[in-house]
């Protein structure tokens, strides 16, 4: 599928480039004004070389712009690998058998003396009430 797609795109591009080269075979002179050099070459060659140079410059600038992203990706990958090693070590540590320490058994608590009430219901309800000065009827105004 990928080969077919490449062929469908590449074949028309190569066909246009070939027609362009055959149509523009005239020799032209290329000179850069302050420099003393001048070059004579077919027009299609100069235009295709200029196009190729533009593509290479664009690719280089794109690669340079992605430097920070690639650097961050490397750092995250290293951090991920370090955390994975720590996780694997923790899993191995969790699988190791642990030595059980003996548990001391405490004696049961002593029973309450018989002369004290055994439940809280024996306490009078009046002891649980707030003092009369805090009730809404007797409050100071």
Backbone bond lengths (Angstrom), bond angles and torsions (degrees), N, CA, C in turn:
res aa  C-N    CA-C-N  psi(-1)  N-CA   C-N-CA  omega(-1)  CA-C   N-CA-C  phi
1 X - - - 1.445 - - 1.534 110.61 -
2 X 1.346 115.32 -44.59 1.457 119.14 -179.31 1.527 111.08 -65.83
3 X 1.329 116.60 -40.70 1.471 120.28 179.14 1.524 110.79 -62.66
4 X 1.323 115.58 -39.79 1.458 119.83 179.82 1.526 110.44 -64.58
5 X 1.338 116.71 -42.20 1.460 120.71 179.67 1.534 111.14 -65.61
6 X 1.318 117.34 -40.40 1.467 121.27 177.81 1.526 109.77 -63.53
7 X 1.296 116.19 -42.86 1.467 119.60 -179.73 1.526 111.45 -66.15
8 X 1.342 116.54 -37.70 1.460 119.39 179.71 1.528 111.83 -67.97
9 X 1.317 117.90 -28.20 1.465 120.79 178.96 1.519 110.53 -90.07
10 X 1.320 117.30 -44.85 1.460 121.38 -174.18 1.528 112.37 -70.26
11 X 1.308 117.51 -37.40 1.460 119.96 -178.42 1.532 112.68 -61.34
12 X 1.333 120.40 -47.48 1.469 118.53 177.73 1.529 112.79 -65.74
13 X 1.320 118.29 -35.49 1.469 120.56 178.93 1.522 109.80 -64.47
14 X 1.319 117.81 -45.32 1.470 120.82 177.91 1.525 111.22 -64.71
15 X 1.301 117.38 -36.97 1.471 120.88 178.41 1.529 110.72 -64.42
16 X 1.332 117.49 -43.09 1.474 120.98 178.23 1.518 109.96 -65.66
17 X 1.336 117.76 -40.24 1.467 121.07 179.28 1.530 110.47 -64.00
18 X 1.333 117.74 -39.82 1.465 120.53 179.51 1.528 110.49 -67.12
19 X 1.315 118.19 -43.50 1.465 121.03 178.45 1.523 109.89 -63.96
20 X 1.326 117.59 -39.97 1.463 121.94 177.92 1.526 110.68 -62.58
21 X 1.334 116.62 -43.44 1.465 120.17 -179.42 1.531 111.08 -65.45
22 X 1.309 117.87 -40.28 1.460 120.32 179.85 1.528 111.73 -70.69
23 X 1.314 117.16 -29.14 1.471 120.20 -178.91 1.521 112.52 -80.59
24 X 1.329 118.86 -23.89 1.463 121.87 -174.43 1.528 110.80 -122.15
25 X 1.320 116.18 62.58 1.465 120.85 -178.63 1.520 112.98 -92.65
26 X 1.316 118.48 -0.83 1.459 119.75 -177.75 1.528 110.06 -65.20
27 X 1.313 114.73 145.12 1.458 120.12 178.85 1.524 108.31 -84.55
28 X 1.353 114.17 132.97 1.462 120.00 177.83 1.522 108.05 -126.13
29 X 1.326 114.46 157.64 1.457 119.49 179.51 1.521 108.53 -103.67
30 X 1.324 116.18 129.36 1.460 122.64 179.35 1.518 107.82 -110.93
31 X 1.319 115.73 121.95 1.460 119.37 177.57 1.511 108.15 -139.65
32 X 1.302 115.19 145.85 1.455 121.58 175.65 1.521 106.24 -105.82
33 X 1.306 116.85 121.21 1.449 123.37 -165.72 1.540 115.54 -49.21
34 X 1.337 121.17 -53.51 1.464 115.34 -175.53 1.524 112.64 -74.20
35 X 1.300 118.07 -17.66 1.468 120.53 -178.84 1.529 109.64 -89.80
36 X 1.321 116.69 147.91 1.462 119.28 -177.24 1.531 114.27 -81.04
37 X 1.330 118.80 -4.62 1.457 120.29 -174.98 1.520 111.58 -87.35
38 X 1.297 114.39 151.13 1.462 121.98 175.12 1.519 107.22 -142.66
39 X 1.349 116.06 143.65 1.462 120.52 -179.25 1.523 108.33 -127.52
40 X 1.325 114.27 142.45 1.468 119.69 175.41 1.516 107.31 -114.07
41 X 1.341 115.13 128.36 1.464 120.69 -179.30 1.518 107.98 -154.97
42 X 1.325 116.63 162.44 1.462 119.14 176.26 1.541 109.93 -63.89
43 X 1.304 115.62 147.45 1.467 121.43 -176.40 1.527 111.84 -59.57
44 X 1.342 117.78 -43.32 1.462 120.03 -178.40 1.519 111.13 -62.07
45 X 1.338 117.39 -36.08 1.456 120.86 -179.33 1.530 110.77 -66.55
46 X 1.321 116.81 -43.12 1.463 120.28 178.85 1.539 111.23 -65.49
47 X 1.333 116.86 -41.86 1.461 119.44 -179.64 1.528 111.92 -68.51
48 X 1.328 117.47 -42.05 1.466 119.99 178.23 1.531 111.62 -67.64
49 X 1.359 116.29 -36.31 1.468 119.14 176.79 1.523 110.43 -66.19
50 X 1.324 117.48 -38.80 1.464 121.14 177.25 1.524 110.80 -64.90
51 X 1.323 116.40 -41.66 1.460 120.70 177.15 1.524 111.04 -62.62
52 X 1.317 117.26 -44.54 1.461 121.72 178.77 1.532 110.87 -63.38
53 X 1.321 116.75 -41.63 1.458 120.48 178.26 1.532 110.31 -63.01
54 X 1.306 118.21 -40.67 1.472 121.40 177.35 1.518 112.15 -63.66
55 X 1.329 116.62 -40.77 1.466 120.36 177.91 1.524 110.40 -63.79
56 X 1.329 117.21 -43.39 1.470 120.74 179.97 1.528 111.70 -65.09
57 X 1.327 117.25 -41.80 1.467 119.97 178.06 1.533 109.93 -64.18
58 X 1.314 117.28 -43.40 1.471 120.66 178.08 1.517 112.49 -62.34
59 X 1.340 116.27 -41.52 1.465 119.70 177.96 1.527 110.64 -64.55
60 X 1.326 116.93 -40.70 1.469 120.10 178.66 1.516 112.18 -63.91
61 X 1.335 117.18 -42.77 1.465 120.22 178.61 1.525 111.40 -66.64
62 X 1.316 117.11 -37.49 1.461 120.33 177.37 1.516 110.73 -65.32
63 X 1.334 116.26 -41.73 1.460 120.37 178.39 1.529 110.04 -63.24
64 X 1.324 117.40 -42.62 1.468 121.03 179.71 1.530 111.05 -66.11
65 X 1.320 117.72 -36.02 1.466 120.44 179.65 1.527 111.33 -68.46
66 X 1.306 118.40 -27.50 1.462 121.74 -179.99 1.509 113.88 -85.84
67 X 1.330 118.25 2.94 1.460 121.39 -176.86 1.524 111.64 -59.17
68 X 1.329 117.97 -45.00 1.462 121.14 -177.94 1.526 110.82 -63.81
69 X 1.320 117.23 -39.89 1.465 120.46 179.57 1.526 111.01 -66.39
70 X 1.319 116.38 -41.20 1.464 118.88 178.13 1.527 111.30 -65.83
71 X 1.322 116.81 -38.27 1.459 121.20 178.01 1.528 110.53 -63.47
72 X 1.337 116.92 -44.92 1.466 120.28 177.51 1.524 111.24 -63.65
73 X 1.310 117.62 -38.75 1.464 121.14 179.54 1.528 110.36 -64.02
74 X 1.348 117.15 -41.49 1.467 119.77 177.11 1.522 111.11 -62.37
75 X 1.326 116.17 -43.04 1.462 119.99 -179.66 1.525 110.79 -63.96
76 X 1.340 117.50 -42.92 1.461 120.82 178.81 1.532 111.22 -65.88
77 X 1.327 117.02 -37.12 1.457 119.88 178.44 1.524 110.60 -64.67
78 X 1.344 116.98 -43.95 1.468 120.15 178.19 1.523 110.95 -63.07
79 X 1.327 116.94 -41.85 1.453 120.94 179.20 1.530 110.42 -64.44
80 X 1.319 116.66 -40.68 1.459 121.65 178.09 1.520 110.96 -62.57
81 X 1.328 117.23 -43.07 1.456 120.50 178.98 1.526 111.07 -64.72
82 X 1.353 117.27 -39.91 1.457 120.77 178.85 1.529 110.54 -64.32
83 X 1.335 116.77 -44.12 1.460 120.25 178.96 1.523 111.84 -66.04
84 X 1.328 116.29 -34.84 1.465 119.48 178.19 1.525 110.37 -66.17
85 X 1.353 116.69 -40.55 1.468 119.49 176.84 1.529 110.70 -63.07
86 X 1.327 117.77 -40.53 1.458 120.60 178.22 1.522 111.15 -64.67
87 X 1.328 116.75 -40.55 1.458 120.57 178.82 1.523 111.12 -64.49
88 X 1.327 116.99 -42.52 1.459 120.44 178.31 1.526 110.85 -62.74
89 X 1.341 116.77 -41.26 1.464 120.30 178.44 1.522 110.76 -64.77
90 X 1.329 117.58 -39.37 1.464 120.91 178.93 1.525 110.66 -67.03
91 X 1.339 117.57 -37.87 1.462 120.00 177.22 1.527 111.07 -64.61
92 X 1.341 116.63 -41.87 1.461 119.47 177.61 1.519 110.99 -64.31
93 X 1.315 117.39 -39.58 1.462 121.65 178.83 1.521 110.62 -64.11
94 X 1.344 116.54 -37.97 1.462 120.28 -179.72 1.526 111.41 -69.86
95 X 1.324 117.96 -26.90 1.464 120.87 -179.12 1.524 112.88 -82.71
96 X 1.331 117.84 -15.78 1.461 120.25 179.36 1.518 109.39 -67.39
97 X 1.342 116.37 141.19 1.469 118.10 177.95 1.531 109.81 -69.13
98 X 1.299 115.75 139.39 1.458 121.39 -179.40 1.533 109.76 -97.92
99 X 1.342 116.84 144.37 1.447 121.12 177.01 1.524 108.09 -79.90
100 X 1.317 116.42 126.73 1.450 121.39 -176.96 1.521 108.41 -88.23
101 X 1.321 117.08 128.01 1.463 120.80 177.23 1.517 108.54 -87.35
102 X 1.330 117.60 142.46 1.467 119.04 -179.55 1.530 110.63 -66.18
103 X 1.310 115.46 143.20 1.455 122.33 -178.99 1.517 108.15 -100.37
104 X 1.328 116.06 129.95 1.466 118.82 177.08 1.519 108.52 -83.82
105 X 1.303 115.98 133.47 1.456 122.01 -178.84 1.521 107.75 -94.12
106 X 1.324 116.16 123.44 1.459 121.29 179.67 1.520 109.97 -84.27
107 X 1.329 116.88 149.36 1.473 118.80 177.63 1.525 109.68 -70.12
108 X 1.325 118.18 155.78 1.464 120.31 179.65 1.529 109.89 -64.83
109 X 1.332 118.31 151.30 1.466 119.94 179.98 1.531 111.51 -66.05
110 X 1.324 114.59 150.74 1.479 119.85 -179.91 1.519 109.28 -70.19
111 X 1.310 115.77 150.63 1.462 120.30 179.28 1.522 109.79 -75.00
112 X 1.341 114.43 155.62 1.462 119.55 178.24 1.526 109.76 -72.31
113 X 1.325 116.06 149.02 1.475 117.42 177.19 1.527 111.26 -62.39
114 X 1.311 115.89 154.49 1.465 121.01 -174.70 1.515 112.69 -71.72
115 X 1.329 119.77 -23.64 1.462 120.59 -175.62 1.528 113.20 -81.22
116 X 1.343 121.00 -7.71 1.469 123.50 179.12 1.534 108.67 -100.24
117 X 1.340 116.55 147.94 1.473 117.48 -179.98 1.533 110.55 -66.02
118 X 1.304 116.73 141.59 1.449 122.48 -176.38 1.519 112.58 -86.90
119 X 1.335 117.25 -19.64 1.458 118.06 -179.91 1.521 110.82 -129.03
120 X 1.284 116.37 164.10 1.462 121.59 -175.58 1.511 112.36 -77.00
121 X 1.324 118.44 -16.17 1.463 120.92 -179.78 1.517 111.00 -68.94
122 X 1.328 117.93 -16.94 1.463 120.88 178.45 1.522 111.17 -72.53
123 X 1.339 118.24 -19.29 1.452 121.14 178.38 1.525 107.91 -74.92
124 X 1.319 116.90 138.18 1.463 119.56 -176.14 1.525 110.50 -68.75
125 X 1.315 114.99 151.15 1.459 120.43 178.68 1.518 111.19 -69.33
126 X 1.315 117.77 -26.48 1.454 121.56 -179.12 1.530 110.67 -66.98
127 X 1.301 118.75 -32.17 1.463 121.77 -179.63 1.527 110.72 -67.71
128 X 1.319 117.96 -24.39 1.451 121.81 -178.93 1.527 112.88 -88.98
129 X 1.335 119.12 -6.26 1.453 122.96 -178.42 1.526 109.87 -83.82
130 X 1.355 117.54 150.17 1.463 119.25 175.05 1.528 110.04 -71.81
131 X 1.319 117.56 160.23 1.472 119.44 179.23 1.527 110.48 -61.29
132 X 1.356 118.24 155.60 1.461 121.00 -175.53 1.524 113.78 -63.79
133 X 1.304 119.15 -24.69 1.457 119.73 -177.95 1.528 112.36 -67.65
134 X 1.300 118.89 -17.45 1.464 122.10 -178.82 1.522 113.58 -97.16
135 X 1.309 117.64 -2.10 1.462 119.00 178.99 1.521 108.67 -76.05
136 X 1.335 118.78 153.03 1.460 121.39 -175.43 1.535 113.34 -64.44
137 X 1.321 120.13 -26.23 1.445 122.81 -177.11 1.521 110.41 -72.73
138 X 1.343 118.00 -39.75 1.448 122.26 -174.13 1.529 113.77 -99.36
139 X 1.274 118.52 14.29 1.458 118.58 -175.59 1.523 110.21 -73.44
140 X 1.336 116.09 149.93 1.450 122.22 -177.28 1.521 108.33 -82.66
141 X 1.371 115.51 135.95 1.454 118.77 -179.03 1.476 112.01 -110.58
